[in-house]
Amino acid sequence: MSSVEFKGVSKAFGRTVAVEQTDLVVQQGEFFSMLGPSGCGKSTTLRMLAGFLTPTTGRILVNGRDITDLPPEARGIGIVFQNYAIFPHMNVYDNIAFGLVERRQDKATIRRKVEAALEQVGLTGYGERFERELSGGQKQRVALARVLVIEPEILLLDEPLSALDKKMREEMKFWIKDIQKSIGITTVYVTHDQSEALTMSDRIAVMNEGRMLQVGTPVDIYEKPASRFIAEFIGDSNLLDVTVVKSNGTRCDVDLGDGLIVPAHVSDTVRLTPGSSAGLLIRPEMLRLAPALKGEGPRLTGKVVDRVYQGALRRYHVAAGRHELVVEVPNRPELSPLSPGAEVQLFWSEESGVAVP
């Protein structure tokens, strides 16, 4: 297993800065994802690590060894691309064997390693098939097997699931994570799909406009975002405009308006000052919706303005003073639907509110 380190890495194309002053360490055996919208710099970062692009400034190290100026083939890195790049004129066996042939390994070794790779990705018996005879998921497995068979130190995955339908993506993301975990290979994964990143990753770097805004576990990124961008980009969000009343490390009190003061958490990378404007993040699934009754804990009183049926959930849009919130309620028989116009109270625990700058 290998570690990866970026030291002050930047990449500019003319006057356009694609990646800005990145300092990052990916631990040995870690599944590390770079998540962000299109054009945020995540694929550029991956391609610098792979050796397809040279940093404008900074150095890249693998296990402490400087690989910044090494060609791709000398880095011990394998990459799976978005389009898989399977050779259509070769069968599955020859596609997987390609890298071993280029490394001039003997036929017996090649056969042993290819058969082991086919078994590893669940494609035993598929060696004679061609690309046109494979499903999208099978093509993805061939592409991964072709990389793993050369036994790279680092595995790079550049949006490998984007060409698959929703059901196949759900299956493959668990499969990829299981393979990575069983092998223990250090993996860097690029995606714009937050569900993939949250499900598969040990840690995530959220990127925007060439900068890494926050690096943390999926729980940290989702429950303690460090900025409004991350709060809105990751998952569904209610982001209420508030004023900071008191701040003490990772906790603060905020004013929701009309003198309603409620407690909130703050990411440990964020500092808020009393009197400053902020956003209070409350996820839709963290809100409890009830008829207007007395209760304990933070709450707002409002009125249902819309109700959307979504099978497993009902989504309510609630107007509460100057705020409008979305609430997700499980679709269960004992929870009677509320109609537009119904007066309600919104409850959430102190642990569920997060203040962001």
C-alpha positions in Angstrom: 0.0 0.0 0.0 1.1 3.5 -0.8 0.5 7.1 0.4 0.1 10.1 -1.8 1.1 13.7 -1.0 0.5 16.9 -2.8 2.7 19.8 -1.8 1.6 23.3 -3.0 0.4 21.8 -6.3 -1.2 24.3 -8.8 -2.1 23.9 -12.4 -2.8 26.8 -14.8 -3.7 26.8 -18.5 -2.6 30.2 -19.6 -4.4 32.7 -17.3 -6.9 30.1 -16.2 -6.1 28.5 -12.8 -7.6 25.0 -12.8 -6.1 23.9 -9.5 -4.9 26.3 -6.8 -2.2 25.6 -4.1 -3.3 22.1 -3.1 -1.8 20.5 0.0 -3.1 17.0 0.6 -2.1 13.6 2.1 -4.0 10.4 1.0 -3.2 7.7 3.5 -2.1 4.1 2.7 -5.1 1.9 1.8 -7.5 4.8 1.9 -10.5 5.2 -0.5 -10.3 9.0 -1.1 -12.8 10.8 -3.3 -12.6 14.2 -4.9 -16.1 15.6 -5.3 -17.4 18.7 -7.0 -19.2 20.2 -9.9 -18.0 20.0 -13.5 -14.9 22.2 -14.1 -13.9 22.4 -10.4 -10.5 20.9 -11.0 -10.9 17.3 -9.7 -10.1 15.5 -13.0 -7.1 17.9 -13.5 -5.8 16.9 -10.0 -6.2 13.3 -10.9 -4.4 13.6 -14.2 -1.5 15.3 -12.5 -1.2 12.4 -10.2 -1.4 10.0 -13.1 1.3 11.9 -15.0 -0.8 13.1 -17.9 -0.4 16.7 -16.8 2.6 18.5 -15.2 1.9 20.8 -12.3 2.7 24.5 -12.8 3.9 24.6 -9.2 4.4 22.1 -6.4 5.5 18.5 -6.1 3.7 15.1 -5.9 5.0 12.3 -3.8 4.1 8.6 -3.5 5.5 7.0 -0.4 7.8 10.0 0.0 9.2 9.5 -3.5 9.0 12.5 -5.8 7.1 11.4 -9.0 6.3 14.9 -10.3 8.6 14.6 -13.4 8.2 10.9 -14.0 6.3 9.6 -17.1 3.0 7.8 -16.4 4.4 4.3 -17.0 7.1 4.8 -14.3 4.7 5.8 -11.5 3.2 2.5 -10.5 -0.3 3.9 -11.0 -3.3 2.4 -12.7 -6.3 4.4 -13.9 -9.8 3.5 -15.0 -11.4 6.1 -17.3 -15.0 7.2 -17.7 -15.3 5.5 -21.1 -13.4 2.3 -20.0 -11.3 2.4 -23.3 -11.7 -1.3 -24.0 -10.1 -2.4 -27.3 -13.0 -3.6 -29.5 -10.8 -5.8 -31.7 -9.6 -7.8 -28.7 -11.5 -10.2 -26.5 -11.8 -9.8 -22.7 -8.7 -12.0 -22.0 -6.5 -10.1 -24.4 -7.7 -6.7 -23.1 -6.8 -7.7 -19.5 -3.5 -9.2 -20.6 -2.5 -6.1 -22.6 -0.5 -4.4 -19.8 1.3 -7.7 -19.0 2.2 -8.3 -22.6 3.6 -4.7 -22.8 5.7 -5.5 -19.8 7.1 -8.6 -21.6 5.9 -11.2 -19.0 5.9 -14.8 -20.0 2.7 -16.5 -21.3 2.3 -18.8 -18.2 2.5 -15.8 -15.8 0.1 -13.8 -18.0 -2.4 -16.6 -18.1 -2.2 -17.1 -14.3 -2.6 -13.4 -13.6 -5.4 -12.9 -16.1 -7.4 -15.8 -14.8 -7.0 -14.6 -11.3 -8.1 -11.1 -12.3 -11.2 -12.5 -14.1 -12.1 -14.4 -10.9 -11.5 -11.3 -8.8 -14.0 -9.2 -10.7 -16.5 -12.0 -11.1 -16.0 -12.6 -14.9 -14.7 -16.2 -14.9 -15.6 -17.7 -18.2 -15.9 -14.4 -20.0 -12.4 -14.4 -21.5 -13.4 -15.1 -25.1 -16.1 -12.5 -25.3 -15.7 -9.1 -27.1 -16.8 -5.7 -26.0 -20.0 -5.8 -28.1 -21.1 -8.9 -26.1 -20.8 -7.2 -22.7 -23.2 -5.2 -20.6 -22.2 -1.8 -19.2 -21.4 -3.3 -15.8 -19.3 -6.1 -17.4 -17.3 -3.5 -19.4 -16.6 -1.6 -16.2 -15.3 -4.8 -14.6 -13.0 -5.6 -17.5 -11.6 -2.1 -17.3 -10.9 -2.5 -13.6 -9.4 -6.0 -14.1 -7.1 -4.7 -16.8 -5.7 -2.1 -14.3 -5.5 -4.4 -11.2 -3.7 -7.2 -13.1 -0.6 -5.1 -13.4 -0.6 -4.7 -9.6 -0.3 -0.9 -9.4 0.6 0.9 -6.1 -2.2 3.4 -6.6 -5.6 3.0 -8.2 -7.2 6.1 -9.9 -10.9 6.0 -10.9 -12.2 8.9 -13.1 -16.0 8.9 -12.9 -16.1 5.2 -13.8 -19.9 4.8 -13.1 -21.2 7.8 -15.1 -22.1 5.8 -18.2 -24.2 3.3 -16.3 -27.9 3.5 -15.5 -29.1 4.3 -11.9 -29.7 0.7 -10.8 -26.3 -0.5 -12.2 -24.5 2.4 -10.6 -26.0 1.5 -7.2 -24.8 -2.1 -7.6 -21.3 -1.2 -8.9 -20.4 1.4 -6.3 -20.7 -1.3 -3.5 -18.9 -3.8 -5.7 -16.0 -1.4 -6.3 -15.7 -0.6 -2.6 -15.7 -4.3 -1.7 -12.9 -5.0 -4.2 -10.9 -2.0 -3.0 -11.3 -3.1 0.6 -10.3 -6.7 -0.1 -7.2 -5.7 -1.9 -6.3 -2.8 0.4 -5.1 -0.7 -2.5 -4.9 3.1 -2.1 -7.6 4.6 -4.3 -8.4 8.1 -5.5 -11.8 8.4 -6.9 -13.2 11.4 -8.9 -17.0 12.0 -9.1 -19.6 14.7 -9.2 -22.1 12.3 -7.7 -22.4 13.0 -3.9 -24.2 9.6 -3.3 -21.2 7.8 -4.7 -18.7 9.8 -2.6 -20.7 9.5 0.6 -21.2 5.7 0.2 -17.7 4.6 -0.9 -15.2 7.0 0.7 -13.1 6.9 3.8 -12.6 10.6 3.3 -13.8 13.2 0.8 -12.3 16.4 -0.6 -15.0 18.8 -1.8 -13.7 21.0 -4.6 -14.9 24.2 -6.3 -13.2 26.6 -8.7 -9.9 24.8 -8.3 -9.7 24.8 -4.5 -10.3 22.1 -1.9 -12.8 23.6 0.4 -13.1 20.9 3.0 -11.5 17.5 3.5 -13.1 15.1 5.9 -15.1 11.9 6.5 -18.5 11.5 4.8 -20.1 12.2 8.2 -18.1 15.4 8.6 -18.8 16.6 5.1 -22.6 15.9 5.3 -23.3 16.9 9.0 -20.7 19.6 9.5 -20.1 21.4 6.2 -17.5 24.2 6.4 -19.3 26.6 3.9 -22.6 27.4 2.3 -21.4 26.0 -1.0 -20.8 22.6 0.7 -24.0 22.7 2.6 -26.0 23.3 -0.6 -24.0 21.0 -2.8 -24.1 17.9 -0.5 -27.6 16.5 -0.2 -30.8 18.4 0.2 -30.6 21.4 2.6 -32.6 24.0 4.4 -30.3 27.0 4.8 -31.8 29.7 6.9 -30.4 33.2 7.1 -29.5 33.9 10.7 -27.3 36.2 12.9 -24.7 34.9 15.2 -25.4 35.9 18.8 -22.7 33.9 20.6 -19.8 31.7 19.4 -17.6 29.3 21.4 -15.4 27.0 19.4 -17.6 24.4 17.7 -20.9 25.7 19.2 -22.8 28.9 18.8 -26.2 30.5 19.3 -28.0 32.1 16.3 -31.0 34.4 15.9 -33.6 33.1 13.6 -35.5 36.4 13.7 -38.1 37.9 16.1 -35.7 37.1 19.0 -35.9 33.3 18.5 -32.4 32.2 19.6 -31.4 28.5 18.9 -28.1 26.6 19.4 -26.1 25.2 16.5 -22.9 23.3 15.8 -20.0 24.6 13.8 -17.4 22.8 11.8 -14.0 22.8 13.6 -12.5 24.6 10.6 -14.9 27.5 10.8 -14.8 30.6 13.1 -17.9 32.7 13.5 -18.0 36.1 15.2 -21.0 37.6 17.2 -23.0 39.9 15.0 -22.0 38.3 11.7 -24.5 36.8 9.2 -24.5 33.1 8.7 -26.6 30.2 7.5 -28.3 27.6 9.7 -28.3 24.3 7.9 -31.0 21.8 8.9 -31.4 18.7 6.7 -35.0 17.9 5.6 -34.8 14.5 7.2 -33.8 16.0 10.6 -36.9 18.0 11.0 -40.0 16.7 12.8 -43.3 18.0 11.8 -46.3 18.2 14.1 -49.6 20.0 14.5 -49.3 23.3 16.5 -48.8 22.0 20.0 -46.5 22.9 22.9 -43.2 21.2 22.9 -39.5 21.4 23.9 -36.4 22.2 21.9 -35.8 24.5 18.9 -38.9 25.1 16.9 -40.6 27.3 14.4 -44.3 27.7 13.8 -45.5 27.8 10.2 -48.0 26.7 7.6 -47.9 23.9 5.0 -47.8 25.5 1.5 -47.3 22.3 -0.6 -47.1 18.5 -0.2 -45.3 16.2 -2.6 -45.8 12.4 -2.6 -42.5 10.5 -3.3 -43.4 6.9 -2.4 -41.3 6.2 0.6 -41.5 9.9 1.7 -43.8 12.8 1.8 -42.1 16.2 1.2 -43.7 19.2 2.8 -42.9 22.8 2.0 -43.5 24.9 5.1 -43.5 28.7 5.3 -42.4 29.8 8.8 -42.1 33.6 9.1 -39.4 34.8 6.7 -38.1 31.2 6.3 -39.3 28.5 4.0 -38.3 24.9 4.7 -38.5 21.5 3.2 -39.4 18.6 5.5 -39.2 14.9 4.7 -41.6 12.6 6.5 -41.6 8.8 6.2 -44.7 7.5 4.5 -46.2 5.4 7.3 -49.8 4.6 8.0 -49.7 6.1 11.5 -48.5 9.5 10.2 -51.6 11.1 8.7 -50.9 13.4 5.7 -51.1 17.1 6.3 -52.9 19.3 3.8 -51.7 22.7 2.4 -52.9 25.4 4.8 -52.4 23.2 8.0 -50.6 25.1 10.8 -47.6 23.1 12.1 -44.6 23.3 14.3 -41.1 22.4 13.2 -38.8 20.6 15.7 -35.2 19.6 15.5 -32.6 18.5 18.0 -29.7 20.8 19.0 -27.3 18.3 17.3 -29.1 18.7 13.9 -28.5 22.5 13.3 -25.2 23.5 11.8 -24.1 27.1 11.3 -22.0 27.9 8.2 -20.4 31.2 7.1 
